[in-house]
Amino acid sequence: MVTIGIIGFGYWGPNLVRNFTRLPQARVGWICDLDTKLLLAASRLYPGTKTTTNYREILSDDRVTAVVIATPPSTHFSLGKAALAAGKHVLIEKPLTIAASDAKQLIALARRKKKILMVDHTYVYTPAVATIGQILKKGELGSLLSIDSVRTNLGIIQNDVNILYDLACHDFSIIDYLLGTTPTSISAIGTNHRMLRQDTSAYITAQYPLPAGRQGKNVFVHVHVSWLTPVKIRRMMIIGTKKMLVYDDNESSEKLKIYDRGISISAEAPNTYQQRIGYRTGNIVSPFIPMAEGLVAMTSAFVEAIISGTPPPTSGECGFRVVKILESATLALHSKKKMIYL
C-alpha cells in the first residue's frame, strides 16, 4: 500500500485526492493546505485522512511513501526538493518548476535518493492523446509537416507564472509525448497586460526534428495561447503528407477527426511556375475514443512507477524538457532576439 501526502487542496488538489483515494494500491494519509477552511472541508469528505497546515508534518511521517505537490508553481522547486531529501517519491503538478536549472536539480536529487520524480502532464494520459500517438506511430498521416495548436479562454489568470507556463505547458507536453524530441529553435511574440503585470497572450513557433525511423525531417510547430478571449478553444491540428488530423478536446464525442485530404505536386514540370498541383479530398473518419478521465491513468501511473521502480511516461526528464521550452519561449518573448536556439 502506497501512502500519499498531498500538499495543496485548492484548485487542483481535490481532483488529485479524489483519484488517489479510488486506487486499490494507494491511500491518502495526509492533506496539507494553509487555508483551514479548505482543510475542514477535506476532513468532512475524507474523515480517515489527517490534515495539517505544516507540510513538514507529512515529510517527517515515516509511513508516508510519496508526496504530491499541487501548490503554486513558484513553490514547486522548494517543496519538491524538501520531499525528495526526506526520502519520498514525488509527483508535482505542472509545470515541474519555473527554471530549467531547478528541474535539473530535482532530477539529480531523485536519482541520488533512488526515488520516482514525476510531473502531472494530465493530457498525456488521456485516451485521445494516446490514440494520436498510435496513429502517428503507424504512419497513417505520412510524413509530418506541421502542428498547429490553439488553447484560449477567459481566465484563470495566474499570479506567479505567465500564460506560457499556465496553458502552453499543456500543448508542449502533448507534443513532447507525440514526437519524443526536443525543438532545435523557438521564437515567441505576445502581449503583456500592464494592469495585470503578466504575459496574457502569446504566439510560439518551434522547429522539431523527427526521431530516427519517422518519415520526414523537421516539424514546424505553432502554438497560440491566451487568457483574454471570449471563447474557450482547445484544438490541435496535425498535418501530414497523406492525411490530416484535428484534435478538439472541447468535443464530447468526436474529439479526433482524420481527414483524407492533401495535395500532390507533379514532378514532370521543368520549373515551379509550371508545376501541377492536385488537391485530394477524401473521407473524414472519427475514431472511437473511450470515455476516461486522464487523471485516473495519471495517478495510476504514479503508483505503478513507485511499486515497479520504473520511470513513468511523464518523468522528471519530461518535465525538464517542457520547462526548458517554456523558459526559452519566455526569453524570446521578452528579448530582442528573434530566435532562441536550444
C-alpha positions in Angstrom: 0.0 0.0 0.0 1.4 3.4 -1.1 0.6 6.1 1.5 0.4 9.5 0.0 0.6 13.0 1.4 -0.9 15.8 -0.7 0.3 19.3 -0.3 -2.2 21.8 -1.7 -6.0 21.4 -1.6 -7.0 24.5 -3.6 -7.8 24.3 -7.3 -6.3 21.0 -8.4 -5.7 19.2 -5.1 -9.2 18.0 -4.7 -9.1 16.3 -8.1 -5.9 14.5 -7.1 -7.2 13.4 -3.7 -10.4 12.1 -5.4 -8.5 9.9 -7.8 -5.8 8.6 -5.4 -8.5 7.5 -2.9 -10.1 5.3 -5.6 -6.9 3.3 -6.3 -6.8 0.0 -4.5 -3.0 0.1 -4.0 -2.9 3.7 -2.6 -4.3 5.6 0.4 -4.2 9.4 1.1 -2.8 9.7 4.6 -2.3 13.5 4.8 -3.8 16.6 3.2 -1.9 19.9 3.7 -3.1 23.4 3.0 -2.6 26.9 4.5 -6.3 27.5 4.4 -8.0 26.0 7.4 -11.5 26.2 5.8 -10.3 24.0 2.9 -8.9 21.5 5.5 -12.2 21.5 7.3 -13.9 20.6 4.0 -11.3 17.9 3.3 -11.9 16.4 6.8 -15.6 16.1 6.1 -15.0 14.5 2.7 -12.2 12.2 3.9 -12.7 11.6 7.6 -9.9 9.0 7.8 -7.3 11.4 6.4 -5.1 13.6 8.6 -4.9 17.4 7.9 -2.3 20.0 8.6 -1.1 23.5 7.7 2.5 22.5 8.0 3.9 20.3 5.2 6.8 19.2 7.3 4.5 17.0 9.3 4.0 15.0 6.2 7.7 14.8 5.4 8.5 13.6 9.0 5.9 10.8 8.8 7.8 7.5 8.0 4.5 5.9 6.9 4.2 8.3 4.0 5.6 6.8 0.8 5.0 9.6 -1.6 4.3 13.3 -1.7 2.0 15.0 -4.3 2.6 18.8 -4.7 -0.4 20.8 -6.0 0.7 24.3 -5.0 1.6 27.5 -7.0 4.4 26.9 -9.4 6.8 29.2 -7.6 6.8 26.7 -4.7 7.3 23.6 -6.7 11.1 23.5 -6.5 11.5 24.1 -2.8 8.7 21.7 -1.8 9.9 19.1 -4.3 13.5 19.3 -3.0 12.4 19.0 0.6 10.2 16.0 -0.2 13.0 14.2 -2.1 15.5 15.0 0.6 13.1 13.4 3.1 13.2 10.2 1.0 9.7 10.5 -0.5 8.6 9.7 -4.1 7.4 13.0 -5.6 4.6 14.0 -8.1 4.4 17.7 -9.0 1.6 19.4 -10.7 2.6 21.1 -14.0 4.9 22.8 -14.6 7.6 20.8 -12.8 9.5 24.0 -11.9 9.8 27.6 -13.3 13.5 27.4 -14.1 15.1 24.6 -16.1 18.1 24.6 -13.8 15.8 23.8 -10.8 14.2 21.0 -12.7 17.7 19.5 -13.3 18.5 19.7 -9.6 15.3 17.8 -8.7 16.2 15.1 -11.3 19.7 14.7 -9.9 18.4 14.5 -6.3 15.7 11.9 -7.3 18.5 9.8 -8.8 20.7 10.1 -5.7 17.8 9.1 -3.5 16.6 6.4 -5.9 13.1 7.9 -5.9 10.4 8.5 -8.6 10.1 12.1 -9.7 7.0 12.7 -11.9 5.2 15.7 -13.4 1.4 15.8 -13.8 1.1 16.4 -17.5 -2.5 15.1 -17.4 -3.3 15.4 -21.2 -0.6 12.8 -22.0 -2.7 10.2 -20.1 -6.0 10.9 -21.9 -7.3 8.3 -24.4 -7.4 10.9 -27.2 -3.7 11.7 -27.0 -2.9 8.0 -26.6 -4.8 7.3 -29.8 -3.0 10.1 -31.7 0.3 8.6 -30.6 -0.8 5.2 -32.1 -1.9 6.9 -35.3 1.5 8.6 -35.7 3.4 5.5 -34.8 1.7 3.6 -37.6 2.5 6.4 -40.1 -1.1 6.9 -41.1 -0.6 10.6 -41.7 2.5 10.1 -43.7 5.5 12.5 -43.2 4.6 15.1 -40.5 4.8 18.6 -41.8 3.3 20.8 -39.0 1.4 21.0 -35.8 -0.9 24.0 -35.1 -2.4 24.3 -31.6 -4.8 26.9 -30.0 -5.6 27.0 -26.3 -7.5 30.0 -25.2 -10.2 31.1 -22.7 -11.2 34.0 -20.4 -9.0 33.5 -17.3 -7.9 31.9 -14.9 -5.0 34.4 -14.7 -2.1 33.2 -12.6 -0.1 35.5 -10.3 3.3 33.7 -10.3 3.6 32.4 -13.9 2.7 33.8 -17.3 0.4 32.4 -20.0 3.2 30.1 -21.4 3.7 28.2 -18.1 0.0 28.0 -17.5 -1.5 27.0 -20.8 1.3 26.3 -23.4 2.7 23.8 -20.9 -0.2 21.5 -21.9 0.5 21.8 -25.6 4.2 21.3 -25.4 3.8 18.3 -23.1 1.5 16.7 -25.7 3.9 17.5 -28.5 6.8 16.1 -26.4 4.9 12.9 -25.9 3.9 12.6 -29.6 7.3 13.5 -31.2 9.7 12.4 -28.5 12.3 15.0 -29.4 13.4 18.5 -28.3 13.0 21.5 -30.6 16.1 23.0 -32.1 14.8 26.5 -32.1 12.0 28.6 -30.7 10.6 32.1 -31.0 7.7 33.9 -29.5 5.7 37.2 -29.6 2.9 38.2 -27.3 1.2 40.8 -25.2 1.8 41.9 -21.6 -1.2 43.4 -19.8 0.0 46.4 -17.8 -2.7 46.3 -15.1 -2.2 42.5 -14.7 1.6 42.8 -14.9 1.7 39.4 -16.7 2.1 38.0 -20.2 -1.5 37.2 -21.2 -1.3 36.1 -24.8 1.4 34.6 -26.9 2.2 33.0 -30.2 5.1 30.5 -30.1 6.8 28.8 -33.1 9.3 26.0 -32.9 11.2 23.6 -35.1 11.2 20.0 -34.0 13.4 17.3 -35.6 11.7 13.9 -36.1 13.3 10.9 -34.3 15.1 8.3 -36.3 12.7 5.9 -38.1 10.0 8.6 -38.6 9.2 9.9 -42.1 10.3 13.4 -42.7 13.0 15.7 -41.3 11.5 18.7 -39.4 8.1 19.6 -38.0 7.0 23.2 -37.8 5.0 23.8 -34.6 2.9 26.8 -33.9 1.1 27.4 -30.5 -1.3 30.2 -29.7 -2.4 30.7 -26.0 -4.4 33.4 -24.4 -6.2 34.2 -21.1 -8.2 37.1 -22.8 -10.5 35.6 -25.3 -14.3 35.3 -25.2 -14.4 31.6 -26.1 -12.7 28.5 -24.8 -10.7 26.7 -27.6 -8.7 23.5 -27.2 -7.8 22.5 -30.7 -4.7 20.9 -32.3 -4.2 20.2 -36.0 -1.5 17.8 -37.1 -0.7 18.0 -40.9 0.9 15.1 -42.7 1.6 14.3 -46.4 -1.0 11.7 -46.5 -3.7 12.8 -44.1 -4.5 15.5 -41.6 -5.8 15.1 -38.0 -7.8 17.5 -35.9 -8.0 17.1 -32.1 -10.7 19.1 -30.4 -10.8 18.5 -26.6 -14.0 20.5 -26.3 -15.9 17.9 -28.3 -17.7 15.4 -26.1 -18.0 12.5 -28.6 -15.8 13.2 -31.6 -12.6 14.5 -30.2 -10.5 13.2 -33.1 -11.2 13.6 -36.8 -8.9 12.3 -39.5 -9.2 14.0 -42.9 -8.1 12.1 -46.0 -7.1 15.3 -47.7 -3.9 16.7 -49.1 -2.1 17.9 -52.2 0.0 16.3 -54.9 2.6 18.1 -57.0 3.6 16.9 -60.4 7.3 16.2 -60.7 7.3 16.5 -64.5 7.2 20.2 -64.7 10.6 21.9 -65.6 10.1 24.7 -63.1 7.9 25.8 -60.2 5.7 28.0 -62.3 4.6 25.1 -64.4 4.0 22.6 -61.6 0.7 21.0 -61.5 -0.9 20.9 -58.1 -3.7 18.4 -57.4 -6.0 18.5 -54.4 -7.3 15.3 -52.9 -10.5 15.3 -50.9 -11.5 12.0 -49.3 -13.4 10.7 -46.3 -13.5 12.1 -42.8 -13.1 9.4 -40.1 -13.7 9.9 -36.3 -12.1 7.0 -34.4 -13.7 5.7 -31.2 -12.3 7.3 -28.1 -13.1 5.7 -24.8 -14.6 8.0 -22.2 -12.0 8.1 -19.4 -10.5 10.8 -17.2 -6.8 11.5 -17.8 -6.2 11.9 -14.0 -7.3 8.2 -13.5 -4.5 7.0 -15.7 -2.0 9.6 -14.4 -2.5 8.8 -10.7 -2.3 5.0 -11.5 0.9 5.6 -13.4 2.5 7.3 -10.4 1.6 4.5 -8.0 2.7 1.8 -10.6 6.0 3.6 -11.0 6.6 3.5 -7.3 5.7 -0.2 -7.0 7.7 -1.3 -10.0 10.5 1.2 -9.8 10.3 2.0 -13.5 10.1 5.6 -14.8 6.6 6.9 -15.6 5.7 8.3 -19.1 5.9 11.9 -17.7 9.1 11.6 -15.7 11.3 14.4 -14.3 13.2 14.4 -17.6 10.0 15.0 -19.5 9.1 17.9 -17.1 12.6 19.4 -17.7 12.2 19.3 -21.5 8.9 21.2 -21.3 10.2 23.7 -18.8 13.2 24.3 -21.0 10.9 25.2 -23.9 8.7 27.5 -21.7 11.8 29.2 -20.3 13.3 29.7 -23.8 10.0 31.0 -25.2 9.6 33.5 -22.3 13.2 34.7 -23.0 12.3 35.1 -26.7 9.1 37.0 -25.7 10.9 39.5 -23.5 14.2 39.9 -25.5 15.0 41.4 -28.9 16.2 38.0 -30.1 14.0 36.7 -32.9 15.1 33.1 -32.4 16.4 31.1 -29.4 18.4 28.1 -30.3 18.2 25.2 -27.9 
